[in-house]
Amino acid sequence: MPEAVEPHTPQDGRNAAAHGVDPHELEDHQLIHELETIHRTRHDTLLHGSPAALAAHNTRMAELEGEYLRRHPERMVALGRTRRGARERD
């Protein structure tokens, strides 16, 4: 069972329990799980969430993605996900 991590206290004064654990404190597998979850709920939040829910979602997604990119600056990038690769498909 994954180790429990305490919610962080965001600098902007938000309720930490409602916004999750500081991404920096997550283990790699926990970070991936959080990213999968937030990406899975994104569309519904965009279409049906309140402005506050969407703002919280945007903030949390940016925190999680930023931490992933910080940990994996040399991640493999698929050619089809670049402008050049997309142009070559056309």
ROLOLUM-831902 format. One record per residue: x, y, z of N, C-alpha, C in turn. Coordinates in steps of 0.001 Angstrom, whole numbers, plus 524288, in hexadecimal, padded with zeros to 5 digits. Layout:
! residues N
XYZXYZXYZ
...
This chain:
! residues 90
803547FB63800008000080000800008037E804D880000
80264808C87FCBB805A580D837FC95805928105B801D0
809F3812B6802F680A77815BB807C18071A81AA180764
8045781BD680B988011D8208F80BC0804A38255980C2C
8032A82971809798061A82E5480999802608329B80B5A
80429835FB80ED1800E883A35810D27FFF083E6080CAF
7FB30840A280C827FA29844F7808E37FDA1849A180A28
7FF2584C7F8061F802638511F807007FEFE855EB807DE
80162859ED809DA7FEB085EDC80AA38005B8628F8064A
7FD0486363802757FE71866D67FE257FF8F86C5F80010
8031386EFB7FD6980490874447FEE8800288782C7FE1A
7FC61876E17FAE87F81C87A917F9FB7F3AD879F77FDF2
7F466876A2801E87F09487620806137EC088727F804ED
7EC2386FA9800A37E7EC86BFD7FF737E7BD867B080392
7E35C8651F803F17E2C6860A98076D7E60985C3380544
7EA3F85AD4807F47EDEE856E6806117EB598519E80552
7E7D685011808D37E55E84AF68086A7E23084A7B80365
7E01E84EBB801837DCEF84EA57FCC57E04A84EAC7F7D4
7E53F84FCD7F8517E8818506D7F3AF7ED0184C987F35A
7ED698490D7F6EF7F12B844DD7F6767F675845E57F8E1
7F9B98420B7F8297FEF9841F97FA4F8029B845237F6CE
80660847B07F92D80A5584A7F7F63180CD5846A37F25F
80CA0847987ED4C80EBC843F07E97B81474842897EA6D
81768846177EC9E81CED845167EDB681D98840977F19B
819B383FC67F4F1819F883BBC7F8F2817FE836697F71C
815B38362C7F2888139D831407F08C817F482DC37EE7E
8175F828A97EF5581AD1824CD7ECE881968824B57E716
81CE6822B67E3D181BE3822A67DE2D816B681FFE7DCDD
815A381B737DF22810CB818B17DDDD80C0181BC27DFB4
80C7A81EA47E3FE80824821DB7E5D28073D8267B7E227
80B7C828D67E05180B0F82D357DCAA8086982B777D79D
809F9826FB7D5968078C824F27D0CD801BB823EF7D1B0
80064821B17D61E7FAE3820AD7D7617F7CA825C67D79B
7F9F0829B97DA307F75182ED27DA897F69C831367D519
7FA93830CA7D1CA7FA30832DD7CC767F5FE82FFD7C956
7F5EA82AD27C9C07F1ED827CC7C6F87EC7A829637C8B8
7EBCF82A1F7CDBF7E6B282B8C7CFDA7E505830F47CDFE
7E881834BC7CE4E7E70083A0B7CCD17E60F83A7E7C6F6
7E8FD837977C3D17E809837BA7BE327E2D9835147BCDD
7E18D830F27BFB47DCA682E2D7BEC57D7EB8319F7C016
7D85E8350C7C3F57D3F1838487C5977D3CA83DA87C2F7
7D7A783ED07BFCE7D82C844047BD897D372845A97BA44
7D1D1842577B6BC7CDA1843C47B3167C890844FF7B5FD
7C735841BE7B9B87C26E842A17BCBA7C2BF847B37BFD9
7C755848C27C21F7C80184D977C5147C780852577C18A
7C9B68520E7BCED7C95B856617B9347C3B5857607B79C
7C0E58533C7B66F7BB8C853E07B48C7B7A78552B7B8DA
7B8638530B7BD877B4418535B7C16E7B5F1855817C6BF
7BAEC856957C7747BCB4858887CC867BBA685E507CD37
7BB2E85FE47D2137BA8D865707D3407BFA28684D7D1EA
7BF7986D717D1847C456870587D09A7C88286F2A7D4C0
7C6E286E967D9A47CAA986D627DDC77CCEE867EF7DD15
7C9B1864297DB957CB8E85ED57DAB47CF6585EAB7D622
7CE26861837D1F87D1A5861A77CD7B7D6CE8644B7CEDB
7D69D868707D1D67DB6F86B127D37D7DEC5867787D6DF
7DC48864B57DA797DF29861077DDCD7E17E85CA57DA89
7DE8F85AC27D6C17E068856937D3447E519858767D027
7E4B785D387CE017E91785F747CB037EDFF85FCF7CE5A
7ED5F861BF7D31E7F1D18626D7D6A07F44885D347D7EF
7F111859787D96A7F318854557DAF17F5AE8519C7D653
7F356851F27D1C37F59C84F6E7CD2D7FAEA851DD7CBEE
7FB54856F27CC4080051859957CB3A8046D857F07CF3D
802E28576D7D42F80688855B37D83D8088B850367D71B
804F784CA67D5E38066F847387D4E7809BE846B37CFF9
8081D849467CBC180B15848F37C6E08106B84B827C777
810A584FDA7CA3F815A78526B7CB268196D84EF47CE1E
8177584C367D20081AC5848A07D50081C9A844197D19A
81920842037CE5981AB283DC07CAD681F1283F947C72D
81E6D844217C4ED8225F846307C1538277D847687C42A
8272D849287C90482BE584A297CC1282EEE845177CCF0
82C19840E67CDF782E9F83BDA7CEF083089839387CA03
82E1C83A707C59E82F4E837B37C0B18306483B8F7BC40
8346A83ED27BCDD83578842C17B8CD83726840597B397
8392A83BA47B3BE83B118390E7AEFC8374E834CF7AD1F
832428356A7AE6682E7C8316A7ACDF82E62830D77A6F1
82D0A82C2B7A53082CD682B2F79F968282682E1679D42
8290B830E879915824E6833CE79672823E08312179138
81F0F82FA07904C81D9A82D1178B6881DAD83111786FE
8200782FA4782A5820718333377E3081B168353577C7D
8171C831E277CB0811DC8337877B2A80F798378C77EBF
811DE838877833F80FF483C6B786F6812E4841937867D
815EC8422878255818AB8470F7814B8164C849A777C87
8174184EA677BD88153885158777298176F84EF17723A
81C8284DE67725C81F0684B9A76DC081C9E8464F76C6C
81BD48430F7706B8197783DE876F87813F483E4676D80
81103841EB76F8380BA7842A676DB780B818446A7680A
80F25847E17669B80F65849BA7611D810E08454D75D6D
8143F841D475F38815EA83D7075BF18117F8399175AF4
80DA28397175E6E8091A8360075DAE805918380575958
8057883D28758BB801E283F87754E88037583EAD74F5B
